[in-house]
Amino acid sequence: MPMVTIPAGQVAAGHLPPVCARHGEQATATKKVNLISKPPAWAAVLIIAGVLPYLIVVMALRKTVKAPAWPWCAKCTSQRTRSLLIGLGLIVLSFVLMIAFAAAQSDAAAFGILLALIGFLAGIIVAARATTQAITGAFVSKDGNLVEIPKADERFAYALHHPGARV
Ligand SMILES: [Zn+2]
């Protein structure tokens, strides 16, 4: 799984091979994706000061590249559907359990509510993995000049460096 970097301008122009960067499959569609940079590790310290200061700093430092035509394959679609179904299923199930435990009003119910709360958060995390950017596995570099794909498929890397070659 090579780390692949692409100039931001090339991504913004939609000049990408018709191969999925994540799975190496032939692209079945292209997607409009807003790719963003990861928050710097030190920004996490700001969480102590509160969620709002953290968000302000992260948003201020965030670099975005608008990809008008990111290659998207059948596996991307099924991965997205699976994450959404599992995530939303967990959220709904935990919510129902929370209400049921809250109605029970016993000592064991408090523990049940806590478990349901954990399930709820897990559901949000799983559902968040269904966003288009999460599926692409691509990030914008800190300076905003590059799009980085840390775990790109070799077939994508090959197609990127050999334009016009059949894959
Ligand atoms: Zn894919």
Backbone and ligand atoms as CSV (ligand in chain L), in Angstrom:
chain,resi,resn,atom,element,x,y,z
A,1,MET,N,N,0.840,-1.200,0.000
A,1,MET,CA,C,0.000,0.000,0.000
A,1,MET,C,C,0.874,1.248,0.000
A,2,PRO,N,N,1.173,1.779,-1.163
A,2,PRO,CA,C,2.060,2.952,-1.215
A,2,PRO,C,C,1.323,4.217,-0.796
A,3,MET,N,N,2.113,5.158,-0.242
A,3,MET,CA,C,1.580,6.496,0.035
A,3,MET,C,C,1.645,7.267,-1.275
A,4,VAL,N,N,0.516,7.765,-1.716
A,4,VAL,CA,C,0.468,8.485,-2.985
A,4,VAL,C,C,0.136,9.948,-2.707
A,5,THR,N,N,0.878,10.853,-3.351
A,5,THR,CA,C,0.543,12.272,-3.242
A,5,THR,C,C,0.264,12.818,-4.639
A,6,ILE,N,N,-0.744,13.666,-4.733
A,6,ILE,CA,C,-1.150,14.257,-6.001
A,6,ILE,C,C,-1.199,15.771,-5.800
A,7,PRO,N,N,-0.661,16.560,-6.752
A,7,PRO,CA,C,-0.782,18.018,-6.613
A,7,PRO,C,C,-2.247,18.428,-6.490
A,8,ALA,N,N,-2.530,19.359,-5.561
A,8,ALA,CA,C,-3.920,19.772,-5.302
A,8,ALA,C,C,-4.582,20.277,-6.579
A,9,GLY,N,N,-3.795,20.984,-7.432
A,9,GLY,CA,C,-4.354,21.533,-8.661
A,9,GLY,C,C,-4.871,20.464,-9.598
A,10,GLN,N,N,-4.153,19.331,-9.639
A,10,GLN,CA,C,-4.561,18.223,-10.512
A,10,GLN,C,C,-5.885,17.617,-10.022
A,11,VAL,N,N,-6.020,17.487,-8.695
A,11,VAL,CA,C,-7.254,16.944,-8.126
A,11,VAL,C,C,-8.413,17.911,-8.376
A,12,ALA,N,N,-8.135,19.219,-8.183
A,12,ALA,CA,C,-9.179,20.240,-8.365
A,12,ALA,C,C,-9.628,20.297,-9.826
A,13,ALA,N,N,-8.707,19.946,-10.746
A,13,ALA,CA,C,-9.044,19.961,-12.169
A,13,ALA,C,C,-9.741,18.659,-12.583
A,14,GLY,N,N,-9.793,17.692,-11.686
A,14,GLY,CA,C,-10.460,16.423,-11.988
A,14,GLY,C,C,-9.639,15.513,-12.879
A,15,HIS,N,N,-8.321,15.741,-12.950
A,15,HIS,CA,C,-7.464,14.913,-13.789
A,15,HIS,C,C,-6.944,13.716,-13.011
A,16,LEU,N,N,-7.819,12.735,-12.847
A,16,LEU,CA,C,-7.450,11.528,-12.101
A,16,LEU,C,C,-7.755,10.309,-12.948
A,17,PRO,N,N,-6.985,9.226,-12.755
A,17,PRO,CA,C,-7.277,8.010,-13.535
A,17,PRO,C,C,-8.626,7.418,-13.123
A,18,PRO,N,N,-9.285,6.663,-14.029
A,18,PRO,CA,C,-10.602,6.085,-13.704
A,18,PRO,C,C,-10.470,4.833,-12.847
A,19,VAL,N,N,-9.654,4.949,-11.790
A,19,VAL,CA,C,-9.389,3.812,-10.907
A,19,VAL,C,C,-9.601,4.287,-9.479
A,20,CYS,N,N,-10.246,3.458,-8.665
A,20,CYS,CA,C,-10.481,3.828,-7.267
A,20,CYS,C,C,-9.153,3.867,-6.517
A,21,ALA,N,N,-8.872,4.982,-5.827
A,21,ALA,CA,C,-7.601,5.142,-5.124
A,21,ALA,C,C,-7.499,4.191,-3.936
A,22,ARG,N,N,-8.623,3.865,-3.337
A,22,ARG,CA,C,-8.641,3.063,-2.117
A,22,ARG,C,C,-8.634,1.574,-2.434
A,23,HIS,N,N,-9.422,1.156,-3.435
A,23,HIS,CA,C,-9.624,-0.270,-3.684
A,23,HIS,C,C,-8.961,-0.768,-4.966
A,24,GLY,N,N,-8.527,0.152,-5.833
A,24,GLY,CA,C,-7.867,-0.255,-7.067
A,24,GLY,C,C,-8.812,-0.784,-8.134
A,25,GLU,N,N,-10.121,-0.746,-7.844
A,25,GLU,CA,C,-11.105,-1.239,-8.820
A,25,GLU,C,C,-11.353,-0.160,-9.878
A,26,GLN,N,N,-11.868,-0.623,-11.027
A,26,GLN,CA,C,-12.306,0.300,-12.064
A,26,GLN,C,C,-13.383,1.209,-11.470
A,27,ALA,N,N,-13.260,2.526,-11.686
A,27,ALA,CA,C,-14.267,3.444,-11.149
A,27,ALA,C,C,-15.584,3.249,-11.871
A,28,THR,N,N,-16.680,3.207,-11.122
A,28,THR,CA,C,-18.007,3.084,-11.724
A,28,THR,C,C,-18.680,4.444,-11.802
A,29,ALA,N,N,-18.127,5.420,-11.070
A,29,ALA,CA,C,-18.701,6.763,-11.055
A,29,ALA,C,C,-17.628,7.733,-10.573
A,30,THR,N,N,-17.904,9.013,-10.684
A,30,THR,CA,C,-17.038,9.997,-10.042
A,30,THR,C,C,-17.892,10.792,-9.068
A,31,LYS,N,N,-17.252,11.241,-7.995
A,31,LYS,CA,C,-17.984,11.977,-6.962
A,31,LYS,C,C,-17.361,13.347,-6.776
A,32,LYS,N,N,-18.211,14.293,-6.429
A,32,LYS,CA,C,-17.719,15.590,-5.960
A,32,LYS,C,C,-17.362,15.412,-4.493
A,33,VAL,N,N,-16.112,15.643,-4.157
A,33,VAL,CA,C,-15.690,15.463,-2.771
A,33,VAL,C,C,-14.966,16.712,-2.292
A,34,ASN,N,N,-15.317,17.187,-1.105
A,34,ASN,CA,C,-14.532,18.231,-0.464
A,34,ASN,C,C,-13.506,17.559,0.422
A,35,LEU,N,N,-12.274,17.563,-0.043
A,35,LEU,CA,C,-11.212,16.950,0.752
A,35,LEU,C,C,-10.666,17.994,1.715
A,36,ILE,N,N,-10.436,17.586,2.962
A,36,ILE,CA,C,-9.913,18.526,3.955
A,36,ILE,C,C,-8.656,17.952,4.594
A,37,SER,N,N,-7.906,18.841,5.271
A,37,SER,CA,C,-6.696,18.392,5.956
A,37,SER,C,C,-7.054,17.874,7.343
A,38,LYS,N,N,-6.176,17.011,7.861
A,38,LYS,CA,C,-6.361,16.510,9.231
A,38,LYS,C,C,-6.005,17.626,10.198
A,39,PRO,N,N,-6.704,17.704,11.354
A,39,PRO,CA,C,-6.281,18.706,12.340
A,39,PRO,C,C,-4.897,18.349,12.865
A,40,PRO,N,N,-4.022,19.365,13.106
A,40,PRO,CA,C,-2.703,19.049,13.647
A,40,PRO,C,C,-2.844,18.402,15.021
A,41,ALA,N,N,-1.902,17.512,15.364
A,41,ALA,CA,C,-1.994,16.740,16.607
A,41,ALA,C,C,-2.060,17.661,17.831
A,42,TRP,N,N,-1.294,18.776,17.795
A,42,TRP,CA,C,-1.256,19.657,18.975
A,42,TRP,C,C,-2.604,20.309,19.249
A,43,ALA,N,N,-3.475,20.414,18.222
A,43,ALA,CA,C,-4.766,21.077,18.397
A,43,ALA,C,C,-5.632,20.343,19.416
A,44,ALA,N,N,-5.373,19.024,19.576
A,44,ALA,CA,C,-6.163,18.228,20.518
A,44,ALA,C,C,-6.050,18.788,21.939
A,45,VAL,N,N,-4.899,19.416,22.252
A,45,VAL,CA,C,-4.689,20.001,23.581
A,45,VAL,C,C,-5.763,21.049,23.874
A,46,LEU,N,N,-6.212,21.733,22.823
A,46,LEU,CA,C,-7.190,22.815,22.985
A,46,LEU,C,C,-8.551,22.306,23.467
A,47,ILE,N,N,-8.781,21.004,23.326
A,47,ILE,CA,C,-10.043,20.418,23.802
A,47,ILE,C,C,-10.211,20.743,25.286
A,48,ILE,N,N,-9.076,20.815,26.014
A,48,ILE,CA,C,-9.122,21.140,27.456
A,48,ILE,C,C,-9.781,22.510,27.643
A,49,ALA,N,N,-9.457,23.444,26.737
A,49,ALA,CA,C,-10.030,24.792,26.815
A,49,ALA,C,C,-11.501,24.795,26.411
A,50,GLY,N,N,-11.907,23.731,25.746
A,50,GLY,CA,C,-13.314,23.652,25.338
A,50,GLY,C,C,-13.447,23.254,23.885
A,51,VAL,N,N,-14.615,22.770,23.534
A,51,VAL,CA,C,-14.852,22.296,22.174
A,51,VAL,C,C,-14.812,23.462,21.187
A,52,LEU,N,N,-15.333,24.612,21.615
A,52,LEU,CA,C,-15.421,25.757,20.699
A,52,LEU,C,C,-14.047,26.291,20.282
A,53,PRO,N,N,-13.132,26.585,21.252
A,53,PRO,CA,C,-11.795,27.026,20.827
A,53,PRO,C,C,-11.122,26.007,19.915
A,54,TYR,N,N,-11.316,24.720,20.222
A,54,TYR,CA,C,-10.737,23.660,19.391
A,54,TYR,C,C,-11.254,23.771,17.968
A,55,LEU,N,N,-12.591,23.882,17.847
A,55,LEU,CA,C,-13.205,23.934,16.516
A,55,LEU,C,C,-12.753,25.171,15.734
A,56,ILE,N,N,-12.646,26.317,16.445
A,56,ILE,CA,C,-12.250,27.561,15.775
A,56,ILE,C,C,-10.850,27.418,15.185
A,57,VAL,N,N,-9.920,26.892,16.006
A,57,VAL,CA,C,-8.541,26.728,15.529
A,57,VAL,C,C,-8.475,25.720,14.386
A,58,VAL,N,N,-9.182,24.602,14.551
A,58,VAL,CA,C,-9.149,23.565,13.515
A,58,VAL,C,C,-9.725,24.100,12.199
A,59,MET,N,N,-10.827,24.850,12.297
A,59,MET,CA,C,-11.444,25.392,11.086
A,59,MET,C,C,-10.522,26.422,10.427
A,60,ALA,N,N,-9.821,27.239,11.273
A,60,ALA,CA,C,-8.946,28.279,10.735
A,60,ALA,C,C,-7.761,27.670,9.989
A,61,LEU,N,N,-7.276,26.529,10.485
A,61,LEU,CA,C,-6.087,25.911,9.885
A,61,LEU,C,C,-6.458,24.970,8.742
A,62,ARG,N,N,-7.736,24.656,8.633
A,62,ARG,CA,C,-8.163,23.629,7.699
A,62,ARG,C,C,-7.933,24.058,6.252
A,63,LYS,N,N,-7.352,23.156,5.483
A,63,LYS,CA,C,-7.179,23.383,4.048
A,63,LYS,C,C,-8.142,22.473,3.301
A,64,THR,N,N,-8.804,23.032,2.309
A,64,THR,CA,C,-9.790,22.262,1.550
A,64,THR,C,C,-9.403,22.208,0.075
A,65,VAL,N,N,-9.571,21.060,-0.523
A,65,VAL,CA,C,-9.439,20.929,-1.977
A,65,VAL,C,C,-10.747,20.362,-2.491
A,66,LYS,N,N,-11.361,21.065,-3.434
A,66,LYS,CA,C,-12.609,20.583,-4.016
A,66,LYS,C,C,-12.295,19.681,-5.191
A,67,ALA,N,N,-12.593,18.405,-5.041
A,67,ALA,CA,C,-12.381,17.461,-6.138
A,67,ALA,C,C,-13.703,17.308,-6.884
A,68,PRO,N,N,-13.762,17.743,-8.150
A,68,PRO,CA,C,-15.033,17.670,-8.879
A,68,PRO,C,C,-15.343,16.262,-9.383
A,69,ALA,N,N,-14.310,15.443,-9.537
A,69,ALA,CA,C,-14.531,14.119,-10.131
A,69,ALA,C,C,-13.567,13.103,-9.520
A,70,TRP,N,N,-13.845,12.713,-8.302
A,70,TRP,CA,C,-13.003,11.711,-7.636
A,70,TRP,C,C,-13.480,10.316,-8.038
A,71,PRO,N,N,-12.564,9.420,-8.465
A,71,PRO,CA,C,-13.006,8.078,-8.885
A,71,PRO,C,C,-13.654,7.306,-7.733
A,72,TRP,N,N,-14.750,6.668,-8.029
A,72,TRP,CA,C,-15.581,5.987,-7.021
A,72,TRP,C,C,-15.943,4.614,-7.566
A,73,CYS,N,N,-15.709,3.546,-6.800
A,73,CYS,CA,C,-15.978,2.202,-7.327
A,73,CYS,C,C,-17.120,1.531,-6.579
A,74,ALA,N,N,-17.486,0.324,-7.031
A,74,ALA,CA,C,-18.607,-0.403,-6.428
A,74,ALA,C,C,-18.321,-0.717,-4.960
A,75,LYS,N,N,-17.033,-0.998,-4.641
A,75,LYS,CA,C,-16.680,-1.312,-3.255
A,75,LYS,C,C,-16.880,-0.097,-2.351
A,76,CYS,N,N,-16.580,1.100,-2.901
A,76,CYS,CA,C,-16.804,2.335,-2.135
A,76,CYS,C,C,-18.268,2.430,-1.734
A,77,THR,N,N,-19.153,2.158,-2.698
A,77,THR,CA,C,-20.593,2.255,-2.439
A,77,THR,C,C,-21.024,1.258,-1.376
A,78,SER,N,N,-20.562,-0.005,-1.488
A,78,SER,CA,C,-21.008,-1.010,-0.518
A,78,SER,C,C,-20.416,-0.714,0.860
A,79,GLN,N,N,-19.166,-0.216,0.887
A,79,GLN,CA,C,-18.545,0.130,2.166
A,79,GLN,C,C,-19.323,1.252,2.850
A,80,ARG,N,N,-19.756,2.215,2.029
A,80,ARG,CA,C,-20.493,3.341,2.559
A,80,ARG,C,C,-21.860,2.895,3.110
A,81,THR,N,N,-22.550,2.039,2.332
A,81,THR,CA,C,-23.866,1.546,2.761
A,81,THR,C,C,-23.730,0.762,4.059
A,82,ARG,N,N,-22.693,-0.095,4.135
A,82,ARG,CA,C,-22.501,-0.930,5.323
A,82,ARG,C,C,-22.264,-0.061,6.560
A,83,SER,N,N,-21.336,0.922,6.435
A,83,SER,CA,C,-21.036,1.790,7.574
A,83,SER,C,C,-22.272,2.559,8.017
A,84,LEU,N,N,-23.047,3.034,7.047
A,84,LEU,CA,C,-24.259,3.793,7.370
A,84,LEU,C,C,-25.279,2.924,8.094
A,85,LEU,N,N,-25.504,1.700,7.555
A,85,LEU,CA,C,-26.509,0.808,8.144
A,85,LEU,C,C,-26.112,0.405,9.560
A,86,ILE,N,N,-24.836,-0.009,9.731
A,86,ILE,CA,C,-24.378,-0.430,11.062
A,86,ILE,C,C,-24.417,0.752,12.023
A,87,GLY,N,N,-23.903,1.916,11.571
A,87,GLY,CA,C,-23.851,3.101,12.424
A,87,GLY,C,C,-25.243,3.551,12.850
A,88,LEU,N,N,-26.133,3.704,11.878
A,88,LEU,CA,C,-27.484,4.170,12.192
A,88,LEU,C,C,-28.245,3.125,12.999
A,89,GLY,N,N,-28.008,1.838,12.686
A,89,GLY,CA,C,-28.646,0.752,13.438
A,89,GLY,C,C,-28.255,0.825,14.908
A,90,LEU,N,N,-26.951,1.017,15.167
A,90,LEU,CA,C,-26.459,1.128,16.544
A,90,LEU,C,C,-27.085,2.323,17.255
A,91,ILE,N,N,-27.162,3.448,16.532
A,91,ILE,CA,C,-27.717,4.679,17.127
A,91,ILE,C,C,-29.175,4.463,17.535
A,92,VAL,N,N,-29.955,3.896,16.613
A,92,VAL,CA,C,-31.389,3.685,16.893
A,92,VAL,C,C,-31.569,2.669,18.028
A,93,LEU,N,N,-30.840,1.557,17.945
A,93,LEU,CA,C,-30.951,0.500,18.953
A,93,LEU,C,C,-30.578,1.037,20.339
A,94,SER,N,N,-29.453,1.771,20.417
A,94,SER,CA,C,-29.002,2.310,21.701
A,94,SER,C,C,-30.027,3.279,22.262
A,95,PHE,N,N,-30.612,4.066,21.374
A,95,PHE,CA,C,-31.602,5.055,21.796
A,95,PHE,C,C,-32.829,4.369,22.403
A,96,VAL,N,N,-33.292,3.318,21.717
A,96,VAL,CA,C,-34.455,2.567,22.213
A,96,VAL,C,C,-34.125,1.931,23.564
A,97,LEU,N,N,-32.921,1.337,23.670
A,97,LEU,CA,C,-32.503,0.709,24.931
A,97,LEU,C,C,-32.440,1.743,26.054
A,98,MET,N,N,-31.908,2.930,25.727
A,98,MET,CA,C,-31.771,3.994,26.728
A,98,MET,C,C,-33.138,4.343,27.317
A,99,ILE,N,N,-34.136,4.480,26.431
A,99,ILE,CA,C,-35.494,4.817,26.881
A,99,ILE,C,C,-36.069,3.676,27.720
A,100,ALA,N,N,-35.832,2.440,27.275
A,100,ALA,CA,C,-36.356,1.273,27.997
A,100,ALA,C,C,-35.745,1.193,29.389
A,101,PHE,N,N,-34.411,1.398,29.481
A,101,PHE,CA,C,-33.729,1.333,30.778
A,101,PHE,C,C,-34.175,2.485,31.672
A,102,ALA,N,N,-34.323,3.660,31.069
A,102,ALA,CA,C,-34.733,4.831,31.851
A,102,ALA,C,C,-36.113,4.600,32.461
A,103,ALA,N,N,-36.976,3.899,31.744
A,103,ALA,CA,C,-38.324,3.617,32.235
A,103,ALA,C,C,-38.286,2.579,33.360
A,104,ALA,N,N,-37.257,1.708,33.338
A,104,ALA,CA,C,-37.185,0.611,34.314
A,104,ALA,C,C,-36.883,1.110,35.727
A,105,GLN,N,N,-36.070,2.164,35.854
A,105,GLN,CA,C,-35.751,2.786,37.153
A,105,GLN,C,C,-35.267,1.797,38.214
A,106,SER,N,N,-34.204,1.047,37.887
A,106,SER,CA,C,-33.580,0.191,38.899
A,106,SER,C,C,-32.075,0.463,38.864
A,107,ASP,N,N,-31.309,-0.147,39.799
A,107,ASP,CA,C,-29.859,0.053,39.826
A,107,ASP,C,C,-29.218,-0.508,38.562
A,108,ALA,N,N,-29.714,-1.662,38.146
A,108,ALA,CA,C,-29.171,-2.278,36.931
A,108,ALA,C,C,-29.455,-1.387,35.724
A,109,ALA,N,N,-30.531,-0.630,35.768
A,109,ALA,CA,C,-30.906,0.214,34.638
A,109,ALA,C,C,-29.859,1.301,34.394
A,110,ALA,N,N,-29.255,1.834,35.471
A,110,ALA,CA,C,-28.233,2.874,35.318
A,110,ALA,C,C,-27.060,2.342,34.507
A,111,PHE,N,N,-26.693,1.105,34.814
A,111,PHE,CA,C,-25.602,0.457,34.080
A,111,PHE,C,C,-25.996,0.254,32.620
A,112,GLY,N,N,-27.253,-0.154,32.429
A,112,GLY,CA,C,-27.772,-0.351,31.077
A,112,GLY,C,C,-27.747,0.932,30.261
A,113,ILE,N,N,-28.099,2.035,30.919
A,113,ILE,CA,C,-28.085,3.337,30.233
A,113,ILE,C,C,-26.667,3.698,29.802
A,114,LEU,N,N,-25.710,3.427,30.695
A,114,LEU,CA,C,-24.309,3.699,30.376
A,114,LEU,C,C,-23.870,2.886,29.157
A,115,LEU,N,N,-24.218,1.599,29.138
A,115,LEU,CA,C,-23.870,0.729,28.005
A,115,LEU,C,C,-24.504,1.260,26.718
A,116,ALA,N,N,-25.772,1.657,26.829
A,116,ALA,CA,C,-26.486,2.166,25.656
A,116,ALA,C,C,-25.833,3.445,25.144
A,117,LEU,N,N,-25.332,4.266,26.083
A,117,LEU,CA,C,-24.666,5.518,25.707
A,117,LEU,C,C,-23.389,5.224,24.920
A,118,ILE,N,N,-22.650,4.199,25.379
A,118,ILE,CA,C,-21.429,3.794,24.671
A,118,ILE,C,C,-21.781,3.302,23.269
A,119,GLY,N,N,-22.864,2.502,23.181
A,119,GLY,CA,C,-23.329,2.019,21.880
A,119,GLY,C,C,-23.710,3.168,20.962
A,120,PHE,N,N,-24.327,4.182,21.543
A,120,PHE,CA,C,-24.742,5.378,20.805
A,120,PHE,C,C,-23.522,6.086,20.196
A,121,LEU,N,N,-22.491,6.288,21.029
A,121,LEU,CA,C,-21.271,6.957,20.551
A,121,LEU,C,C,-20.575,6.113,19.482
A,122,ALA,N,N,-20.533,4.793,19.713
A,122,ALA,CA,C,-19.919,3.898,18.725
A,122,ALA,C,C,-20.656,4.011,17.396
A,123,GLY,N,N,-21.978,4.120,17.464
A,123,GLY,CA,C,-22.790,4.264,16.257
A,123,GLY,C,C,-22.428,5.527,15.494
A,124,ILE,N,N,-22.212,6.628,16.229
A,124,ILE,CA,C,-21.842,7.894,15.582
A,124,ILE,C,C,-20.487,7.757,14.895
A,125,ILE,N,N,-19.536,7.081,15.589
A,125,ILE,CA,C,-18.194,6.908,15.013
A,125,ILE,C,C,-18.271,6.070,13.733
A,126,VAL,N,N,-19.047,4.991,13.775
A,126,VAL,CA,C,-19.175,4.125,12.586
A,126,VAL,C,C,-19.854,4.884,11.447
A,127,ALA,N,N,-20.924,5.627,11.782
A,127,ALA,CA,C,-21.652,6.375,10.750
A,127,ALA,C,C,-20.756,7.454,10.139
A,128,ALA,N,N,-19.864,8.043,10.965
A,128,ALA,CA,C,-18.967,9.086,10.467
A,128,ALA,C,C,-17.995,8.518,9.427
A,129,ARG,N,N,-17.746,7.213,9.503
A,129,ARG,CA,C,-16.835,6.584,8.542
A,129,ARG,C,C,-17.495,6.408,7.186
A,130,ALA,N,N,-18.779,6.747,7.093
A,130,ALA,CA,C,-19.499,6.612,5.830
A,130,ALA,C,C,-19.419,7.884,4.989
A,131,THR,N,N,-18.807,8.961,5.515
A,131,THR,CA,C,-18.721,10.187,4.720
A,131,THR,C,C,-17.848,9.927,3.492
A,132,THR,N,N,-18.106,10.692,2.448
A,132,THR,CA,C,-17.390,10.469,1.193
A,132,THR,C,C,-15.881,10.551,1.397
A,133,GLN,N,N,-15.430,11.584,2.150
A,133,GLN,CA,C,-13.982,11.700,2.340
A,133,GLN,C,C,-13.422,10.514,3.105
A,134,ALA,N,N,-14.156,10.029,4.119
A,134,ALA,CA,C,-13.669,8.884,4.898
A,134,ALA,C,C,-13.487,7.677,3.987
A,135,ILE,N,N,-14.395,7.493,3.031
A,135,ILE,CA,C,-14.297,6.351,2.116
A,135,ILE,C,C,-13.096,6.526,1.178
A,136,THR,N,N,-12.853,7.753,0.700
A,136,THR,CA,C,-11.749,7.946,-0.245
A,136,THR,C,C,-10.402,7.693,0.427
A,137,GLY,N,N,-10.302,7.913,1.721
A,137,GLY,CA,C,-9.031,7.729,2.426
A,137,GLY,C,C,-8.017,8.788,2.058
A,138,ALA,N,N,-8.468,9.909,1.463
A,138,ALA,CA,C,-7.558,10.965,1.021
A,138,ALA,C,C,-7.656,12.178,1.947
A,139,PHE,N,N,-6.516,12.835,2.145
A,139,PHE,CA,C,-6.469,14.047,2.964
A,139,PHE,C,C,-5.676,15.113,2.237
A,140,VAL,N,N,-5.945,16.363,2.597
A,140,VAL,CA,C,-5.153,17.460,2.066
A,140,VAL,C,C,-3.946,17.640,2.990
A,141,SER,N,N,-2.774,17.949,2.391
A,141,SER,CA,C,-1.583,18.165,3.212
A,141,SER,C,C,-1.751,19.450,4.020
A,142,LYS,N,N,-0.878,19.614,5.049
A,142,LYS,CA,C,-1.015,20.767,5.951
A,142,LYS,C,C,-0.940,22.095,5.204
A,143,ASP,N,N,-0.088,22.182,4.175
A,143,ASP,CA,C,0.056,23.447,3.445
A,143,ASP,C,C,-0.998,23.604,2.343
A,144,GLY,N,N,-1.781,22.568,2.122
A,144,GLY,CA,C,-2.864,22.671,1.149
A,144,GLY,C,C,-2.428,22.454,-0.292
A,145,ASN,N,N,-1.150,22.114,-0.509
A,145,ASN,CA,C,-0.649,21.978,-1.881
A,145,ASN,C,C,-0.803,20.571,-2.458
A,146,LEU,N,N,-1.018,19.604,-1.577
A,146,LEU,CA,C,-1.051,18.219,-2.030
A,146,LEU,C,C,-2.273,17.500,-1.487
A,147,VAL,N,N,-2.703,16.487,-2.236
A,147,VAL,CA,C,-3.693,15.549,-1.700
A,147,VAL,C,C,-2.937,14.258,-1.426
A,148,GLU,N,N,-3.025,13.788,-0.181
A,148,GLU,CA,C,-2.277,12.599,0.232
A,148,GLU,C,C,-3.223,11.420,0.425
A,149,ILE,N,N,-2.831,10.269,-0.105
A,149,ILE,CA,C,-3.593,9.042,0.121
A,149,ILE,C,C,-2.636,8.058,0.787
A,150,PRO,N,N,-2.688,7.983,2.138
A,150,PRO,CA,C,-1.692,7.183,2.874
A,150,PRO,C,C,-1.718,5.705,2.509
A,151,LYS,N,N,-2.906,5.145,2.214
A,151,LYS,CA,C,-2.976,3.711,1.905
A,151,LYS,C,C,-3.616,3.527,0.542
A,152,ALA,N,N,-2.979,4.087,-0.481
A,152,ALA,CA,C,-3.543,3.979,-1.821
A,152,ALA,C,C,-3.324,2.578,-2.370
A,153,ASP,N,N,-4.190,2.160,-3.268
A,153,ASP,CA,C,-4.020,0.873,-3.923
A,153,ASP,C,C,-2.939,0.994,-4.997
A,154,GLU,N,N,-2.143,-0.091,-5.149
A,154,GLU,CA,C,-1.048,-0.047,-6.127
A,154,GLU,C,C,-1.546,0.194,-7.546
A,155,ARG,N,N,-2.722,-0.332,-7.868
A,155,ARG,CA,C,-3.238,-0.144,-9.234
A,155,ARG,C,C,-3.559,1.319,-9.508
A,156,PHE,N,N,-3.994,2.034,-8.446
A,156,PHE,CA,C,-4.242,3.470,-8.609
A,156,PHE,C,C,-2.919,4.207,-8.819
A,157,ALA,N,N,-1.921,3.859,-7.987
A,157,ALA,CA,C,-0.606,4.500,-8.096
A,157,ALA,C,C,-0.035,4.285,-9.498
A,158,TYR,N,N,-0.206,3.070,-10.017
A,158,TYR,CA,C,0.306,2.765,-11.352
A,158,TYR,C,C,-0.419,3.601,-12.405
A,159,ALA,N,N,-1.751,3.615,-12.338
A,159,ALA,CA,C,-2.544,4.337,-13.330
A,159,ALA,C,C,-2.241,5.837,-13.279
A,160,LEU,N,N,-1.956,6.338,-12.077
A,160,LEU,CA,C,-1.679,7.761,-11.908
A,160,LEU,C,C,-0.380,8.145,-12.619
A,161,HIS,N,N,0.617,7.250,-12.525
A,161,HIS,CA,C,1.927,7.561,-13.094
A,161,HIS,C,C,2.103,7.089,-14.526
A,162,HIS,N,N,1.115,6.325,-15.008
A,162,HIS,CA,C,1.135,5.876,-16.404
A,162,HIS,C,C,-0.175,6.236,-17.056
A,163,PRO,N,N,-0.414,7.538,-17.295
A,163,PRO,CA,C,-1.714,7.932,-17.861
A,163,PRO,C,C,-1.931,7.237,-19.208
A,164,GLY,N,N,-3.130,6.755,-19.409
A,164,GLY,CA,C,-3.452,6.118,-20.682
A,164,GLY,C,C,-3.229,4.631,-20.683
A,165,ALA,N,N,-2.485,4.102,-19.656
A,165,ALA,CA,C,-2.251,2.658,-19.604
A,165,ALA,C,C,-3.528,1.951,-19.200
A,166,ARG,N,N,-3.736,0.754,-19.737
A,166,ARG,CA,C,-4.930,-0.019,-19.353
A,166,ARG,C,C,-4.686,-0.699,-18.022
A,167,VAL,N,N,-5.707,-0.724,-17.174
A,167,VAL,CA,C,-5.550,-1.367,-15.854
A,167,VAL,C,C,-6.542,-2.515,-15.697
L,1,ZN,ZN,ZN,-13.400,2.120,-4.118
